[in-house]
Amino acid sequence: MNNQVILELKNVSVYANRHTSEEIQILKNINLKVYQNDFITLLGSNGAGKSTLFNVIAGNLAVDEGRFCLREKTLPTFPKKNGLATLVGFSKTLSWEPPPA
């Protein structure tokens, strides 16, 4: 079994309306390790930040605080074009089928 960490998020935070009176913290100090061949499911209520986290990994949303490690190497800045998803080989297309009735 391969226990290599391929992606790590360290204390990642994302804000909306940063530095205004309407500032809202969407993600707060998120820590995540993804190992080679992991299958990950994210559960949470509406507004919990699931889509925000995926948009961060995909590079569609800027991060305000935190660090990223790719294959145990800290990245000096977050890759903007195609984000970490392309670098670690995540699929941007997800399929879902409803459960049988």
C-alpha positions as CSV (number, residue, x, y, z in Angstrom):
1,M,0.0,0.0,0.0
2,N,1.3,3.4,-1.0
3,N,1.0,6.0,1.8
4,Q,2.4,8.9,-0.1
5,V,0.6,12.2,0.5
6,I,-0.1,13.7,-2.9
7,L,-1.9,16.8,-1.7
8,E,-2.0,18.6,1.6
9,L,-3.8,21.8,2.6
10,K,-2.5,23.5,5.8
11,N,-4.6,26.0,7.6
12,V,-6.4,27.2,4.5
13,S,-8.9,30.0,5.0
14,V,-11.1,31.7,2.4
15,Y,-13.1,34.9,3.0
16,A,-15.8,36.8,1.1
17,N,-15.8,40.6,1.1
18,R,-12.4,40.6,2.7
19,H,-11.4,43.8,4.6
20,T,-14.9,45.2,4.6
21,S,-17.7,45.5,7.2
22,E,-19.4,42.5,5.5
23,E,-16.4,40.1,5.7
24,I,-17.4,36.5,6.1
25,Q,-15.0,33.6,6.6
26,I,-16.1,30.8,4.4
27,L,-13.4,28.2,5.1
28,K,-11.5,28.4,8.4
29,N,-8.1,26.8,8.9
30,I,-8.8,23.7,6.8
31,N,-6.3,20.9,7.0
32,L,-6.5,18.1,4.6
33,K,-4.2,15.3,3.5
34,V,-5.0,13.3,0.3
35,Y,-3.0,10.1,-0.1
36,Q,-2.3,8.2,-3.3
37,N,-5.4,6.2,-4.4
38,D,-7.7,7.8,-1.8
39,F,-11.4,7.9,-2.4
40,I,-12.8,10.9,-0.6
41,T,-16.4,11.9,0.2
42,L,-17.4,15.3,1.6
43,L,-20.6,15.6,3.6
44,G,-22.1,18.8,5.0
45,S,-25.2,20.9,5.2
46,N,-26.0,23.8,2.8
47,G,-23.5,26.6,3.2
48,A,-20.9,24.4,5.0
49,G,-18.2,25.2,2.4
50,K,-18.0,21.9,0.3
51,S,-18.2,23.7,-3.0
52,T,-15.8,26.3,-1.8
53,L,-13.2,23.7,-0.9
54,F,-13.6,22.0,-4.3
55,N,-13.2,25.4,-6.0
56,V,-10.0,26.0,-4.1
57,I,-8.6,22.7,-5.1
58,A,-9.7,23.3,-8.7
59,G,-8.0,26.7,-8.7
60,N,-11.2,28.6,-9.4
61,L,-11.1,30.5,-6.1
62,A,-8.3,32.4,-4.5
63,V,-7.2,31.5,-1.0
64,D,-6.6,34.2,1.6
65,E,-4.5,32.2,4.1
66,G,-2.7,28.9,4.3
67,R,-0.2,26.7,2.6
68,F,-0.3,23.9,0.0
69,C,1.9,20.9,-0.4
70,L,2.1,18.9,-3.5
71,R,3.8,15.5,-3.1
72,E,5.3,16.8,0.2
73,K,6.8,20.0,-1.4
74,T,5.4,23.3,-0.2
75,L,4.2,25.5,-3.1
76,P,5.3,29.1,-2.8
77,T,2.1,30.3,-4.3
78,F,-1.2,28.6,-5.2
79,P,-1.3,27.5,-8.9
80,K,-4.0,29.6,-10.5
81,K,-4.4,28.0,-13.9
82,N,-6.3,24.7,-13.5
83,G,-5.3,24.7,-9.8
84,L,-4.0,21.7,-7.9
85,A,-6.6,19.4,-9.5
86,T,-4.6,19.2,-12.7
87,L,-1.3,18.8,-10.9
88,V,-2.4,15.9,-8.9
89,G,-4.7,14.3,-11.5
90,F,-8.1,14.9,-10.1
91,S,-11.0,14.8,-12.5
92,K,-13.0,18.0,-13.0
93,T,-16.0,16.0,-14.2
94,L,-18.0,14.2,-11.5
95,S,-20.8,11.8,-12.3
96,W,-23.7,11.0,-10.0
97,E,-26.6,8.7,-10.3
98,P,-29.6,8.9,-8.0
99,P,-30.3,5.8,-5.9
100,P,-32.9,3.4,-7.2
101,A,-36.4,4.2,-6.1
